[in-house]
Amino acid sequence: MACLNKLNFIKKRFAVLIVLLQISSISFHEKISAEEEKQFVLWTFADIQPRNDDEREDFEITVEDVIKNKLQVDAAVCAGDMVQLSSSQNHDDEWKWFYKTVEPLNIKNFYEMIGNHDARNIPLYFKYTKKPMHYAVRFGNLLIILLSDEKNSSGTDISDKAFFWWKKLVEENQSNIIITITHSHLGGTGFSYNYPSYRNVVDSERFTEVLKKQRVDYWLFGHTHVPSTFKGKNRKINSLGGTHFINIAAIREDYFLSFAESKFFYFTPGSDVLTIKTRNHRKNKFMSSIEIREKMKTAFVYDGSGPEFIEFRDNDK
């Protein structure tokens, strides 16, 4: 009888232990969820530029994926080539389609910049985006600088005035986490698509010389349409101050292995760890095999307040 009582006591203690572990597990998951809710998510994409109605679907399923799966987006940047603007297209209709497509996303902090195809009709960029050609936005200590294409060419043409404005911003904000975004890529960065050189940022040496002395944490670009499944799309270059160059890829599915894809950057206030995820919008999933998780030079600091908007003006020096 004593043995039976002892066995029942042990069973009760074990049952209590299981309940406590379950409660602890629930509490732990709630804490993780609370941390995730604090994250600031930057969504970046590029190269939509549909040439026909069939190619419009690539972006339409992208938007549907973000909405349907309730993907968190606190700010979004389209790094150029929102529209194709071929001679056979009605240019106004293409811009109207783009904004009709993004409207259901209801993203408050939505930013655009001019790519080489948008540059075929720059006045329409101003008409529909209501944005300047070059500008920056700051969320806490995260500074995002957007440099547009200024001319209709195969590369990215950035004037010296805009370059010196960028340089001054970089020099005066070294304590910030700095992201620069251009449509095309910098020359001299070791990517296979640095050739032919006319497709690079024109006079890239201006920028690379600054990077040797001043830290820019991330440099994002599109333009190539090369899928993320191809190796060598991201490079951290120590000789250029440790800048991490990241090709955010294309929405338009141009190649056999292409899929509508984009990049999501997850910043957590108080943490110096950044997670970068690539989204396959065609399959509605993140590609865990190419996820990037790395330490930044400093922790992200942000209190949730509205962003600071910094506009380039021609008289800036």
Order of alpha helices (4+ residues) and beta strands (2+ residues): alpha-beta-alpha-beta-alpha-beta-alpha-beta-beta-alpha-beta-alpha-beta-beta-beta-beta-beta-beta-beta-beta
